[in-house]
Amino acid sequence: MKRMTIFEPAMCCPTGICGPGVDSNLLRISTVLNNLKNHDVIVERYNLTNNPSVFVDNKEINTMLEEQGIEILPVTMVDGVVVNTKEYPTNEEIASLLEVSLDLLASSPKKELLGGCDPNSGCC
């Protein structure tokens, strides 16, 4: 099975879907990744705030950041190969890259994803 890794810009919390203004694209990608994980598809997601060492340890990502700056993020890799930069892949692209059914990605967002984190928790 293929492995997808997404390297994201700095965000206030691991998913980026917290606070009063939730980005619909972040909600979409969080829902898709959650659905994939629920079907045993290996997906890793790192953001610069919470996982800086992962960015340093990955030589290709580190080089891209040094040469092109943080504007290159988000970067999506499949099996260690960069497949997308500067934006999140569409659901259709994700299904194609991982060789899974598009239906696997489509479901309504779960309640915990809609809420993100508690604004009083200090994560935002």
C-alpha positions as CSV (number, residue, x, y, z in Angstrom):
1,M,0.0,0.0,0.0
2,K,1.2,3.5,-0.8
3,R,2.2,6.0,1.9
4,M,1.2,9.7,1.7
5,T,3.1,12.4,3.7
6,I,2.0,16.0,3.8
7,F,4.3,18.7,5.0
8,E,2.4,21.8,5.9
9,P,3.2,25.4,6.8
10,A,3.1,26.6,10.4
11,M,-0.3,26.3,11.9
12,C,-1.8,27.1,15.4
13,C,-2.7,23.4,16.0
14,P,-1.9,20.1,14.2
15,T,-4.9,20.2,11.8
16,G,-5.1,24.0,11.3
17,I,-8.9,23.8,11.8
18,C,-9.2,25.7,15.0
19,G,-10.3,29.1,15.9
20,P,-13.1,31.2,14.6
21,G,-12.3,31.1,10.9
22,V,-11.9,27.6,9.7
23,D,-10.3,27.2,6.2
24,S,-12.7,25.0,4.1
25,N,-9.7,23.4,2.3
26,L,-8.1,22.4,5.6
27,L,-11.4,20.9,6.7
28,R,-11.6,19.0,3.5
29,I,-8.0,17.6,3.7
30,S,-8.5,16.7,7.4
31,T,-11.7,14.8,6.6
32,V,-10.0,13.0,3.6
33,L,-6.9,12.1,5.7
34,N,-9.1,10.9,8.5
35,N,-11.2,8.7,6.1
36,L,-8.0,7.2,4.7
37,K,-6.6,6.4,8.1
38,N,-10.0,4.8,9.0
39,H,-9.4,2.5,6.0
40,D,-5.8,1.6,7.0
41,V,-4.2,3.8,4.4
42,I,-0.9,5.1,5.8
43,V,-1.0,8.9,5.9
44,E,1.4,11.2,7.8
45,R,0.8,14.9,8.3
46,Y,3.3,17.3,9.7
47,N,3.2,21.0,10.2
48,L,6.2,23.3,10.7
49,T,5.0,24.5,14.2
50,N,4.5,21.1,15.8
51,N,7.0,19.0,13.9
52,P,10.0,21.1,12.9
53,S,12.5,18.3,13.3
54,V,10.7,16.2,10.6
55,F,11.3,19.0,8.1
56,V,15.0,19.2,9.0
57,D,15.4,15.4,9.0
58,N,13.8,15.0,5.5
59,K,16.7,16.0,3.2
60,E,14.4,16.6,0.2
61,I,12.0,18.8,2.1
62,N,14.9,20.6,3.9
63,T,16.5,21.4,0.5
64,M,13.2,22.6,-1.0
65,L,12.7,24.9,2.0
66,E,16.2,26.3,1.7
67,E,16.0,26.9,-2.0
68,Q,12.3,28.0,-2.4
69,G,11.3,29.1,1.1
70,I,8.1,28.3,3.0
71,E,6.0,29.3,0.0
72,I,6.6,25.8,-1.3
73,L,4.4,24.4,1.5
74,P,2.2,22.4,1.6
75,V,4.3,19.6,0.0
76,T,2.7,16.2,-0.6
77,M,4.9,13.1,-1.0
78,V,3.8,9.6,-2.0
79,D,6.3,6.8,-1.1
80,G,9.0,9.5,-0.6
81,V,8.5,11.2,-4.0
82,V,7.2,14.8,-4.2
83,V,3.9,14.8,-6.1
84,N,2.5,18.2,-5.3
85,T,3.7,21.6,-4.0
86,K,2.2,24.9,-2.9
87,E,-1.4,23.5,-2.5
88,Y,-3.2,20.5,-1.2
89,P,-4.0,17.8,-3.8
90,T,-7.6,17.5,-4.8
91,N,-9.7,14.5,-3.7
92,E,-9.4,13.1,-7.3
93,E,-5.6,13.5,-7.2
94,I,-5.4,11.8,-3.8
95,A,-7.5,8.9,-5.0
96,S,-5.3,8.5,-8.1
97,L,-2.0,8.9,-6.3
98,L,-3.0,6.3,-3.6
99,E,-4.8,4.1,-6.1
100,V,-8.0,4.1,-3.9
101,S,-11.6,4.7,-4.7
102,L,-12.8,8.3,-4.7
103,D,-15.8,7.1,-2.6
104,L,-13.3,6.1,0.2
105,L,-12.5,9.8,0.6
106,A,-16.0,11.2,0.5
107,S,-17.9,11.3,3.7
108,S,-19.3,14.0,5.9
109,P,-16.8,15.6,8.3
110,K,-16.8,14.0,11.7
111,K,-17.9,16.2,14.6
112,E,-14.4,16.3,16.2
113,L,-13.0,17.7,12.9
114,L,-15.6,20.5,12.8
115,G,-14.7,21.6,16.2
116,G,-10.9,21.6,15.7
117,C,-9.6,22.6,19.1
118,D,-11.1,24.4,22.0
119,P,-10.2,28.1,21.6
120,N,-9.8,28.2,25.4
121,S,-7.3,25.3,25.3
122,G,-4.3,27.4,24.4
123,C,-3.6,25.6,21.2
124,C,-4.9,28.4,19.0
